[in-house]
Amino acid sequence: VVIAIAVIRTLPGPRPDRTINDPKFEKAAIAICEKEIPKLRAVKREEDTDDPLEKETAKQVDEVADELEKIVAKLQALEVRSADQVAVDGWFASYADFISAGRHYAEALRGGNEKVYNEVDNEGIKPLEEIRDFGRANHLDACIP
């Protein structure tokens, strides 16, 4: 999953055409994302744990999902031009799907059945691609987890 996310996040290519035109929203969203999103990126924990790797990973995924929900709530509180509201709401829906996929993956990890968590580990790819595409198109790269 981490490798897939890294590949999706860094795919080169031309920037898609804008889907919104709201400089005020863009500036405010970038300010939030530049402060908050880097904190979510995977870091190696130095603390020792007796938990099996799957349970520790599930805990980390849930923590990231909790923080990402808070970030999305901040973004949703921003004022958006009415002409752009539908597109922005679609972006928020992609975040909700991404967070849900992460929680489903964490649940599967806690279950400890490798077959099950391997089946659900790709659920977050499509919503992350949607988040990335919207972010790139609208110069909100800082908001791509």
C-alpha positions in Angstrom: 0.0 0.0 0.0 2.8 2.4 0.9 4.6 1.8 -2.4 1.3 2.2 -4.4 0.6 5.5 -2.6 4.2 6.7 -3.2 3.9 5.9 -6.9 0.5 7.5 -7.2 1.7 10.6 -5.5 4.8 11.1 -7.6 3.6 10.2 -11.1 5.1 12.8 -13.4 3.1 14.3 -16.2 1.4 17.4 -17.4 -0.8 19.3 -15.0 -4.5 18.6 -15.8 -6.8 21.5 -16.7 -8.3 23.4 -13.7 -11.7 22.3 -12.5 -12.2 25.2 -10.1 -11.1 28.9 -10.2 -11.2 30.2 -6.7 -7.8 31.8 -5.7 -9.1 32.6 -2.2 -10.0 28.9 -1.5 -6.8 27.7 -3.1 -4.6 29.9 -0.9 -6.4 29.0 2.3 -6.4 25.3 1.4 -2.7 25.3 0.6 -2.0 27.0 4.0 -3.9 24.3 5.8 -2.3 21.4 3.8 1.2 22.7 3.9 1.0 22.7 7.7 -0.9 19.5 8.3 -0.3 17.0 5.5 3.4 16.5 6.0 2.7 15.3 9.5 0.8 12.3 8.1 3.6 11.0 6.0 5.0 7.7 7.2 7.8 7.9 9.6 9.6 5.1 11.4 8.7 5.0 15.0 11.5 4.6 17.4 9.4 3.3 20.3 9.4 -0.4 21.0 6.1 -2.3 20.9 5.1 -5.8 21.8 2.2 -5.6 19.3 2.4 -7.7 16.2 3.3 -5.7 13.1 -0.3 -5.9 11.7 -1.8 -4.5 14.9 0.8 -1.7 15.1 0.3 -0.8 11.4 -3.5 -0.8 11.9 -3.1 1.6 14.8 -0.9 3.9 12.6 -3.5 3.8 9.8 -6.3 4.7 12.2 -4.2 7.6 13.6 -3.6 8.9 10.1 -7.3 8.6 9.2 -8.2 10.5 12.4 -5.8 13.3 11.5 -6.9 13.4 7.8 -10.5 13.7 8.9 -9.6 16.8 11.0 -7.8 18.3 8.0 -10.7 17.7 5.7 -13.0 19.3 8.3 -10.8 22.4 8.2 -10.9 22.4 4.4 -14.7 22.0 4.4 -15.0 25.0 6.7 -13.4 27.2 4.0 -15.6 29.4 1.8 -15.9 28.2 -1.8 -17.3 30.0 -4.8 -20.7 28.6 -5.5 -19.6 27.8 -9.1 -16.9 25.6 -7.7 -18.8 23.9 -4.8 -19.8 20.8 -6.7 -16.2 20.1 -7.8 -14.9 20.8 -4.3 -17.5 18.5 -2.8 -16.4 15.8 -5.1 -12.9 16.2 -3.8 -14.1 15.9 -0.3 -16.0 12.8 -1.2 -12.8 11.3 -2.5 -11.1 12.1 0.8 -14.0 10.4 2.6 -13.6 7.3 0.4 -9.8 7.3 1.0 -10.3 7.5 4.8 -12.9 4.8 4.7 -10.6 2.5 2.7 -7.9 3.1 5.3 -10.1 2.2 8.1 -11.3 -0.9 6.3 -7.6 -1.9 5.8 -6.8 -1.2 9.4 -9.8 -3.4 10.4 -8.5 -6.2 8.1 -5.0 -5.9 9.6 -6.4 -6.3 13.1 -8.2 -9.4 12.0 -4.7 -10.9 11.3 -5.8 -12.8 8.2 -3.3 -12.0 5.5 -5.6 -13.1 2.7 -8.3 -10.7 3.8 -6.0 -7.6 4.3 -4.3 -8.3 1.0 -7.7 -8.2 -0.7 -8.6 -4.8 0.7 -5.3 -3.1 0.6 -5.9 -1.5 -2.8 -9.3 0.1 -2.0 -7.6 3.4 -1.3 -5.9 3.7 -4.7 -8.9 5.1 -6.8 -9.9 7.8 -4.2 -6.2 8.8 -3.8 -5.9 9.1 -7.6 -9.0 11.3 -7.6 -7.5 13.4 -4.7 -4.3 13.7 -6.7 -5.9 14.6 -10.0 -8.0 17.3 -8.4 -5.0 18.6 -6.4 -2.7 18.7 -9.4 -5.4 20.3 -11.7 -6.1 23.1 -9.1 -2.6 23.7 -7.9 -3.4 22.1 -4.5 -0.4 19.7 -4.6 0.2 20.3 -0.9 -3.2 18.7 -0.2 -2.2 15.3 -1.7 -1.5 12.9 1.1 
